[in-house]
Amino acid sequence: MRTVRSWFQDTTGGLPRTFWYLWAGTLINRLGSFVLVFLAIYLTVERGFSEFQTGLVLGAWGAGGAAGTLTGGILADRWGRRPTLLTAHLGAAAMMLALAFARDLWLVGLGALLLGMFAEAARPAFGAMMVDVVPERDRLRAFTLNYWAINLGFASAAILAGLAAEASYLLLFVVDAATTLATAAIIFARVGETRRVRAEQRTSGPLGAAPHRGGLGSALTDRVFVGFVALNILLALVFMQHVSMLPIAMGEDGLSPSTYGSVIAVNGVLIVAGQLFVPRLIRGRSRSRVLALAALVVGVGFGLTAFADAAWFYALTVVIWTLGEMLSSPSNSTLIAELSPATLRGRYQGLFSLSWSVATFAAPVTGGFVREQVGDAALWLGCAALAGIVAVAHLLSGPMRERRARQLRTAEVDAEQAAHPGPRPRLAAIT
């Protein structure tokens, strides 16, 4: 009992109150994330749209999401985290209700576009706020806890959405909008603005770079960070095959859609059961090696799919690549935080979020092309090879990223020291 209590205290203790308000908002919002789970089924079954029309609507949602991540990142830095989050949540709630009553295809597509934009605009502001309020030493735990809440909420939403859909598809939209408004209420009542702008940061960039001019170009010209984002796109291309090509592969093996649902549910169950143990497992270890190992594990999991022909074998592959996902997510989040200048955190969060939007669009296109041209086995073995390349790239580029992180931390400490003279804080080592 003492060991469990000690582990629980190590995992959850000492985090700021603001973090827990954000965490609660995340959990509530994800518990009600019904629309995304059942949108394709709603459009085809309830509305009678063709698969092509449904694809257009989902594509509009993805395009809106890509625009929202970039816009939300810029607004989080210029306007503030809190007003960006409130506007995004209120807009998303309104668009969910509007989408529920839209009838014509063009109106449904426009509603999906705006819903994607508002929903994803909150992500970079939320990430920047978490970095603002959580001390560096606690960020690994904080991001792990938040990732756990996302998966717990989403897994529960899939079950609850099925029950709600049996009663009324309109209920899906109403409950989703209500939980989004509840999150906005928590932010409005309990979370203050966390953005801090120092005069010296407004006039000069970090590490001797050009002054910040307030545009996205400040993040796009950071070659170290852009390289990191590029590696995430490559691994995300592999990871997103579980949404696009995996159900097709399982269907060709004679497995039903419900079997696919059960197999893919292993991902959420494993994350909820084990994610909170990850910080202690990777604490103090080389972050570049952890990311490389995570990429390798993801590659092995997807590569083995080439040989799967039964539900238990597919479930085993999901277990393997989920372990890689569990290792990479908190490491990615802490690295983004340390590579982001304080005045550009929103933009950097937005640029990283965009990598997932790119992969979400490109994964089914590239996966379908490879599968059609050279076969199913080539697709999955190609995923393994691509993940292996990402692993090697993480090992090679890791030292450069860590040097940049140390330099940025030193520059920010110097700026803080100049603004508030006093004892110089000691910088922790980064591995």
Helices and strands as residue ranges (DSSP letters): H 2-12, H 17-31, H 34-41, I 42-46, H 51-78, H 81-101, H 105-133, G 136-138, H 139-167, H 169-190, H 199-203, G 206-208, H 217-220, H 223-239, H 241-244, H 246-252, H 257-274, G 275-277, H 278-282, H 287-304, G 305-307, H 311-339, G 342-344, H 345-374, H 376-419
